[in-house]
Amino acid sequence: MRLKWEGQTIQWFLDAGAYTGFHRKLAQRIIPYLKPEDSLCDAGCGIGRLDLELAPYVSGITAVDINENAIDVLRRDAAALGLHNLRAEIRDAEDLTEPFDVVLLSFFGQSNMFEFMKLCRRRLIRIVDACNVSKLYPERYKEYMKDTVPVVAGQLEAKGISYKLESAALEFGQPLRSLQDAEAYVVNNAPEAGSSEVSEFLSENLAQTGRDDFPFYLPNKKELGIFIIDKHSCNQ
């Protein structure tokens, strides 16, 4: 599933991030590889939840995405937090030409990371899923293939580029406000699924939380890899 960054999709993503603390926890894994004086570019930032967490730890962030809705949300929330060092731009990441100390590719899908490496003064940080498996909707409807840990590792090793890889498993499931909300979420991600298949999936996977705001939750332990690729390793 490729995120569409529309009204309801954005709200689900915001709910998931706030409920699980996923982006805060992921940022803690990245911060040790940043310096206070770094300029950072998040290529394909989406609604930039990770950028909001990282902004206090660098001199500046340029966050780019082609989706106007996503950038509007990021600009709004960065302003609300008083983050004056975060600039969000409606822009195709493939068109970037200016250099940055660090380039971040976070769940960017399939990309030529070596082109982005040319923009780095110091290092590239690439975050990818460990595998192409969906736990939030029926697996057989997954159409969008992304680069995964084995794929990225193979690409780097084929070019003789050294890297550091950190593995993590962070909860990033979907909190839901009602059974109707749960059904709408699954249908949004798997529109070809029939009503009986949606009901069966929810019966097997949907958990009750006992909370008033989000009484239901689809668990999802997101297994991922964080590649740290220093610039000098590409020049060997």
C-alpha positions, 0 to 999 in steps of 0.5 A: 500500500502506497500512502495517498496522504488524503484527509482520512489517511493522514488522520489514521497515520497521525493517530498511529504515530501518537498512539505508539510513539513510533517516530519518537522511538525511531528518532532515538535510534537515529540521533546518535548519528547526527551532529548539532551542526548538521544540515539534514534533508529528508527526501520523500518526507510524507507528513514528516513525523520523524522530522519533527522529532529530529529537528532539535538535534540538527542545525536545519532540516529540509523536508521534501515531498511531492504531495501538497497535503502532506507538506501542508500538515508538516508546515502546520505542525512545525509552526505549532511546535515553533521549529524554525529550523525545519523547511518543508517544500513541495518538491520531487526528491529526485530533483534535489541537487544541493548538498546536505551533511546528511540525507535521510531516506525513510521508507522511501520505497524503491530508490536509487540511493546512490544518486542521493549519496552524491548529495551527502557531505557526511552520510546517508541514513536509509530506513527500510522494512525488514521484509515486504509483509503487511499485517494491517490488511489481508496480505494478498492485496499487497501490491507495492513492493519496497526495497527491504533490508536484504535488497539494500544490503545486497546493493551496497555489497555489490558495489563494495560499500561498507555500512552499519546496520541497526535492526529494530522492531517497533510497534506501529499498529493502527488505533481505531475509533470504532468497528466502522473505522476499522472496516474503513481502514482495511478497505482503504488499504485493500479496496478489492477485499470483499466484506466477508474477507474484511470481517474475517481479517478483523475477527482474527486480528483486531484487539480491544483496548479498553480505551474510550478514545481508541477502543480497537487496535490492529497490532503491528510490530514493524521490523526494520533496518537502519543503514548508516552509510558514510560518505567516505565508504563510497569513495574507497 
